[in-house]
Amino acid sequence: MKLRINRKLFYMGLAGCAMALSLGTCRAEPVGLTLAESIGMALATDEAIDVADAQREAAEHALRAARRSMGPSVRWESQAYRIGGRDYQAANDAHDIYGDPHAGDLSPIYWSGEWPVLGPPETVGSYAYRNTFSNSWSLTVPLYTGGQMEGQIEANRYRLNSADLDTENTRQTVRYEAAEAYANLVHRENLVRVAREAVDHGNTQLELIRAQFEEGAVAEADLLMMNVNTANYRQNLVNAEAQVAVAKSTLASVVGLPQDTDIEPLDVFSYEAYGKELPDCERYALEHRPDGVAAEYAIKTAEAQKEAAKSGWRPNVAAVASQRISSNQPFRSERNNAWEAGLSISWPLFDNGVTASNVRQAEANLKAYKAEARRVQKAIRLETRTAYLEMKAAERNIQETAAAVKQAEDSYMIARIRYEEGVDNLLGVTDAQEKLTQARSNYLTALYQYNLFRARLEKAMGVPVGFDALRYREAEQEGTSPAKAVRRASLFQEGIDD
């Protein structure tokens, strides 16, 4: 089985999903899966990818909101009140006499000392009575925010870049988890075969010894010893079969199938030499690991937030326009009709050190993200180096254990012949059989570890699933939008122009 993942495996999930849908009526039948199908199904169904996609969508909307905050905003306010009380009694009485608002020649009489005075004509109903309605519209266009909105836009854009990379990192993690679960199932089934061969050999040897005992050719101690050994082989087989059942449930869960699905792995372990040297792997990992690149965008986000915090020291300028009307009827303007337009400038001259504290907080956050980026780089180097060295150790073990299996097989055949000819005792046969079983297990374990550590190395290096993180960063640095950067870096849409 080659655990070096092909770039096209992401689309294999479509076939895997169709297969999963067909399992409803035939769960009792084994479901044959290749490694590629298992990875494709995991990529199509894993909830962690859904979470990452949703978080990426949230970051995209946050960026849109920040960008739109730089544009015009229109606000409408409306009030509708029922009014009364002593202050409005005279107005209510006048309305009862003169009716709704209209132009009239009423000249109210005022008393000046002891003599009445005739006042100027008034519009009847131009005062508030019983009901009052007011409406206002305002238009605001930010012209200069001191860098606050610009900083927020930059910060949200870098957050979207980080969300893109987090999504790709999640895909790579899911791919490795599927490869690990698949490899574990293959390995457990191989160990079951070894355990079953040990039981078969033990039963064959037991029947031979029982026949010899009945003929008086061997002692009863040999028969009892072989019975004990065979019982131990059967116990090992039972434990190995239980591990296979666990491995099948684990893989079924990873690929999105019911956990009681009987999965039959169709691929087998194989050995293929890995061509890259450790320095090349480390260099590739530092350039391509999505979480490593995301750590750089976290620094850029903190830098943008620091610039936004400095806006508290700078003026804000906006173009404004507004109109307000009021009346005793909805959307009328008998009592009030006024508009205004111009510039609004505000400049905080003293905020008691609030802005300075915000800037220092942003600087502290920036230091933290820089330290985190250095930690991530160290972790990437260590994970890559560890996986590479473990893979190389397993590679050497494959060669050693392959030779050991051949020697153990020869030793077992010799021991059987010597025992059957009466030259050796039963202990030599059982010892040779146990060493053969152990040698085969060691060989299969070395193959399993080599393939698993190779998959782990590719995860540590950031071998892409959906898009190449290095190409994404290069596209973004050219000023490309996050969406276009994803398309340009995609493994499935190479060569797309902006």
MOTA-V874782 format. One record per helix or strand of 3 or more residues. SS is the DSSP state (~ for helix, > for strand). FROM is the first residue (numbers start at 1). TO is the last residue. If there is no record, write none. Layout:
SS:FROM:TO ; SS:FROM:TO
//
This chain:
~:7:21 ; >:31:33 ; ~:35:45 ; ~:47:68 ; >:73:82 ; ~:86:98 ; >:102:112 ; >:115:124 ; >:131:144 ; ~:148:214 ; ~:220:255 ; >:263:265 ; ~:278:288 ; ~:290:313 ; >:316:327 ; >:336:346 ; ~:354:420 ; ~:426:461 ; ~:469:477 ; ~:482:489
//
